[in-house]
Amino acid sequence: MVLRRTSRYPLLLTFFGLTSNNASEFRLSVFNQIHEIVFHGQGGYSYDIIYNMPIWLRNYTFYKLKDWYNQKNKNPNEDSWTQGNVKEEASKNKKVQVPTYVTKASKK
């Protein structure tokens, strides 16, 4: 007569973690998230910093960058550089004017 050991746990696995079925998908999503933060962080983050960052902080940083770029893409015409007087002056003066202190330097 063979005795079967029954598990105390309702799940088949007695541990929590990645399995071979979902490990590659999880790894790909982590590397994609790291790439997005490094690329769209505009030089503020390096790969090592993001890779060693706690998961909760990396997720927070990722979603804050994502929200910022989504808001920026909603209103592409609201760039502060192209609004107001700067845009009007640029359209009036097609030629670049050299300042007088550059052309009329005193020779002592």
Secondary structure as GFF3:
##gff-version 3
##sequence-region A 1 108
A	DSSP	alpha_helix	23	40	.	.	.	ID=ss1
A	DSSP	alpha_helix	47	51	.	.	.	ID=ss2
A	DSSP	alpha_helix	55	74	.	.	.	ID=ss3
A	DSSP	three_ten_helix	80	82	.	.	.	ID=ss4
A	DSSP	alpha_helix	84	92	.	.	.	ID=ss5
A	DSSP	alpha_helix	100	103	.	.	.	ID=ss6
###
